[in-house]
Amino acid sequence: MEITTRDAGDTKVVTLIGKLDTNTTPVAESEIGAVLDEGASKLLINFEQLSYISSSGLRLLLATAKRLKASGGELKVCSLNEMATEVFEVSGFSAILNVFANEQEALSG
């Protein structure tokens, strides 16, 4: 898994590349935690290059959303592929998280 982080205005954009599974979730958790520890309150996770997400990846998203909400922040996700869209719909995450079709829509919405 590869993780990139950049600023887009007042939002931190985290792009996940590869698979978010039990092996890679701890790395993603550490990276996202560091971004939040630096004071980010608006976080956008871009799934465009994510090929797979497991239940451990979903737990990471839920924990991140709760942490941001508790501090008055916001988590958005965008660019879900067909597999991720199906996982989000079946798990109910589509209703829990702010899901956007693409990064531009998420940043302007």
C-alpha positions as a printed NumPy array, in Angstrom:
array([[  0.   ,   0.   ,   0.   ],
       [  1.086,   3.516,  -0.765],
       [ -0.352,   6.591,   0.946],
       [  0.028,  10.173,  -0.209],
       [ -1.095,  13.273,   1.647],
       [ -1.493,  16.807,   0.332],
       [ -3.29 ,  20.031,   1.125],
       [ -6.286,  21.259,  -0.867],
       [ -7.226,  24.534,   0.776],
       [ -8.236,  23.789,   4.358],
       [ -8.674,  20.069,   3.631],
       [ -6.059,  17.329,   3.898],
       [ -6.408,  14.888,   1.012],
       [ -5.206,  11.342,   1.695],
       [ -4.932,   9.059,  -1.329],
       [ -4.81 ,   5.323,  -0.686],
       [ -3.125,   3.224,  -3.378],
       [ -3.39 ,  -0.569,  -3.358],
       [ -5.228,  -2.671,  -0.787],
       [ -6.553,  -1.598,   2.614],
       [ -6.652,  -4.912,   4.478],
       [ -5.533,  -6.375,   7.8  ],
       [ -1.878,  -6.12 ,   6.755],
       [ -1.971,  -2.508,   5.565],
       [ -4.589,  -0.93 ,   7.848],
       [ -2.086,  -0.329,  10.703],
       [  0.122,   1.672,   8.337],
       [ -2.863,   3.694,   7.083],
       [ -4.038,   4.203,  10.67 ],
       [ -0.62 ,   5.56 ,  11.625],
       [ -0.478,   7.912,   8.615],
       [ -4.018,   9.212,   9.104],
       [ -3.459,   9.533,  12.85 ],
       [ -0.371,  11.656,  12.194],
       [ -2.375,  13.944,   9.893],
       [ -5.033,  14.366,  12.583],
       [ -2.407,  14.867,  15.295],
       [ -1.017,  17.751,  13.212],
       [ -4.385,  19.462,  13.605],
       [ -6.275,  18.588,  10.423],
       [-10.011,  18.957,  10.962],
       [-11.181,  18.351,   7.383],
       [-10.048,  15.107,   5.824],
       [-10.815,  13.707,   2.388],
       [ -9.826,  10.126,   1.654],
       [ -9.558,   9.456,  -2.068],
       [-10.265,   5.835,  -3.055],
       [ -9.549,   6.262,  -6.775],
       [ -6.516,   3.967,  -6.68 ],
       [ -7.689,   1.655,  -3.899],
       [ -8.273,  -1.837,  -5.261],
       [ -9.634,  -3.506,  -2.1  ],
       [-10.983,  -2.632,   1.349],
       [-11.555,  -5.141,   4.147],
       [-13.518,  -4.872,   7.381],
       [-10.383,  -3.615,   9.139],
       [-10.236,  -0.768,   6.622],
       [-13.886,   0.029,   7.309],
       [-13.182,   0.101,  11.051],
       [-10.363,   2.58 ,  10.417],
       [-12.751,   4.849,   8.482],
       [-15.352,   4.661,  11.24 ],
       [-12.786,   5.426,  13.96 ],
       [-11.437,   8.352,  11.91 ],
       [-14.93 ,   9.741,  11.331],
       [-15.729,   9.497,  15.065],
       [-12.47 ,  11.189,  16.028],
       [-13.063,  14.044,  13.6  ],
       [-16.705,  14.466,  14.601],
       [-15.758,  14.634,  18.295],
       [-13.435,  17.551,  17.553],
       [-15.857,  19.359,  15.225],
       [-14.147,  18.104,  12.083],
       [-15.364,  16.229,   9.042],
       [-14.418,  13.133,   7.046],
       [-15.295,  12.791,   3.372],
       [-14.491,   9.96 ,   0.977],
       [-14.496,  10.063,  -2.805],
       [-13.899,   8.153,  -6.004],
       [-15.094,   4.75 ,  -4.823],
       [-14.643,   2.044,  -7.429],
       [-17.305,  -0.6  ,  -8.051],
       [-15.961,  -2.94 ,  -5.361],
       [-15.745,  -0.213,  -2.711],
       [-19.191,   1.116,  -3.636],
       [-20.67 ,  -2.344,  -3.129],
       [-18.884,  -2.79 ,   0.212],
       [-20.103,   0.633,   1.373],
       [-23.698,  -0.103,   0.349],
       [-23.805,  -3.575,   1.931],
       [-22.174,  -2.371,   5.168],
       [-24.281,   0.791,   5.425],
       [-21.233,   3.058,   5.242],
       [-22.837,   4.975,   2.36 ],
       [-25.338,   6.313,   4.885],
       [-22.761,   6.918,   7.647],
       [-20.023,   8.719,   5.703],
       [-20.06 ,  11.643,   3.286],
       [-19.389,   9.902,  -0.041],
       [-18.672,  11.901,  -3.199],
       [-18.267,  10.839,  -6.823],
       [-14.885,  12.542,  -7.238],
       [-12.367,  14.77 ,  -5.484],
       [-13.577,  17.99 ,  -7.098],
       [-17.152,  17.364,  -5.919],
       [-15.956,  16.513,  -2.401],
       [-13.828,  19.632,  -2.091],
       [-16.577,  21.939,  -3.315],
       [-19.373,  20.202,  -1.401]])
